[in-house]
Structures are given as C-alpha cells and as structure tokens.
Amino acid sequence: MNQIHRVAIVGGNHGNELTGIYLVKKFQQYPHLIHRASFETLPLLGNPQAIAARTRYIDTDLNRCFNESTFTEQQPANYEEFRAQEIQKILQPKDQEFVDAIIDLHTTTANMGLSIILGNRQPLLLKLAADLSAINPLVKVYIHEQPKGSGFLRSLCDLGFAIEIGAVPQGILNAELFQQTEQLIYAVLDYFEEYNQGKNLPKNHTLTVYKSIGIVDYPRNENGEIQAMIHPQLQFRDYEPLHPGDPIFLTFAGEEILYQGNSIVYPIFINEAAYYEKGIAMHISQKELIEIS
C-alpha cells in the first residue's frame, strides 16, 4: 500500500459498549481531534437502534453480518443485516475505493486491558501493533485470523482491526479506560500520518502476539444449560498462562474441572458476558514472538 487515504473509526457496533460510542460522538463534535493532513478520517456509529435501546443488538450481532451474502441480499432478513448494507455503502461510496483502514472500537467484560485484535498478518498492521506496544507496554496483541468478509467489520479491509478494552461492564463508562482508548486512537492516526509521509521508524523490532487456537465452552447438560462457572483461580487472568491440570471450571456442586490440554495456553475473553449465548467461555491462544522487518 502506497498511501492511506481514508480511515474509519467505528464505535457502537454493539449498542451497550459505551466507550466506543462516546468516543465517536466526541470525534463527531470535535473533528479536529482526529484530523490528519494526509488522509480523511470518518467517525461512525455502528448500530444506532441498539445504541438507543442500550442493548448489544436488536435482532442479531451486527459484528457478524459483514459478509458477501448480507451485502447481496435484496431483502435483508433483519435490522442488523440492513444496517450492515448501509455501513458498507458508507465505507465505499459510489465510484470510490473502499476505506483503507478500519478502527473498530469495543469493550469487554473480560480483564483484557488494552488489546489490539488483528484478523490478519498484514505487515503494516504488525508494524503498527509493534509501535503501539512500544509506546505503551500494557498493549496486548491478539491475532484471530479470519478470511476477508468473514462477518466481522474489521475483516472488510486489510488494515481493519479492533481495539478491545476491559474489564468494563456492559452499559458502563470507565473514565480511565476511555482516556486510554482515546490516546491509543490518536497514536494509530499519528502512525498512519507518518506512514504517508514516509517517516515511519520502527520503535520495536519484535512483537509478542497471542495467536488464537480455539475456543472453550462451558460444560452443559443435554438441554444446553451451563453446569459450571469459570474457576475463581482463572477469573480475571486473561493473557496469563494456563497449564495442563490447572482448574478451569467449578461446578455448582463445588467440583473442580481441570484443563486437559497438552501444553501451556493463554486464555482470552475469559467469562465475557456477551459470549454466553455464543457458547464461548473463553478463547485460548498460543504466545508467539514475531520479528518485525
């Protein structure tokens, strides 16, 4: 990629994640904060009806609707599919190229701190992530690879990624995490500005990432009801090592369920509230060190 021309900052794909919503509203009110000379920046609210209702979604998860089948539907099946079509047209107006980069803002009830979620290993994204982690060592980088157009908003372009901040309860603003997210966005925009000006000098030559290797669901009975909780020793320990034989769940009768894997893994999105309906108790990842050329 030679130049970045348009960058979208999207908050409120989930209507009860207030940090991204109020940051986008702030940027819409004070556009000079995100103005950079070499590219256009578009602040966008993802799911207005869900935002008004203070709920994650109206009919279905908007952040799973950004795929070709949705975009080609003549009659969208629900509100979120209709909204995904609207957003696709906003990000690619008639006779224009699609936006070059998407910054998708999210919060999580899991204790993930400041996380960057990458859907691919595009070299510029890896360099950006390395730069951000050099600026702020608290930044963690999670690689959850998906093909382009896999349903996630970030999958619509090569330079699409999510900023995931937590732990924040749904429907709540946390001032400290709000400010940290805001500073992270400014650092991303500054990086893109320097890239366009040919001034990028790597601050980090290595990058520690956590690569997704799967998900773990809660133990359930034949009716699909959960039969255990996240073990107290695992709760809030996102990005920390989980060893074979460590307790992972605690049944309602007080019995421990141990991790049965063969190697150390690093759980992420532990006990995320929105994932109960998706059959996900946590993501599991492997730790990897990447050389940045």
ZIMO-V698326 format. One record per backbone hydrogen bond with DSSP energy under -0.5 kcal/mol. CO is the residue of the C=O (numbers start at 1). NH is the residue of the N-H. Records with the same first field share a line. If there is no record, write none. Layout:
BEGIN
CO=NH / NH
END
This chain:
BEGIN
3=5
5=40
6=100 / 101
7=42
8=10 / 103
9=44
10=105
11=46
12=47
14=17
16=18 / 171
17=21
18=22
19=23
20=24
21=25
22=26
23=27
24=28
25=29
26=30
30=33
31=34 / 35
32=35
36=39
39=36
40=7
41=43
42=9
44=11
47=51
48=52
49=53
50=54 / 55
51=54
55=15
56=15
60=62
61=64
62=65
65=67
66=151
67=71
68=72
70=73
74=76
78=82
79=83
80=84
81=85
82=86
83=87
84=88
85=89
86=90
87=91
88=92
90=93
91=99
93=96
100=159
101=8
102=104 / 161
103=10 / 105
104=163
105=12
106=165
108=168
110=112
113=115 / 166
114=140
115=117 / 164
116=118 / 142
117=162
118=144
119=146
122=125 / 126
123=127
124=128
125=129
126=130
127=131
128=132
129=133
130=134
131=135
132=136
136=139
138=114
140=116 / 142
141=143 / 210
142=118 / 144
143=145 / 212
147=150
151=66
152=155
153=156
154=157
155=149
157=160
159=102
160=119
161=104
162=117 / 164
163=106
164=115
165=108
166=113
169=172
173=175
174=178
175=179
176=180
177=181
178=182
179=183
180=184
181=185
182=186
183=187
184=188
185=189
186=190
187=191
188=192
189=193
190=194
191=195
192=196
193=197
194=199 / 200
195=198
205=292
207=209 / 290
209=211 / 288
210=143
211=286
214=284
216=281 / 282
219=227 / 228
221=224
225=221
227=252
229=250
231=234 / 235
234=237
237=240
240=267
241=243
242=265
243=246
246=259
248=231
249=257
250=229
251=254
255=251
257=248 / 249
259=245
265=242 / 267
266=285
267=239
268=283
269=272
272=275
273=276
275=279 / 280
276=279
281=271
282=216
283=268
284=213 / 214
285=266
286=211
288=209 / 290
290=207
291=293
END
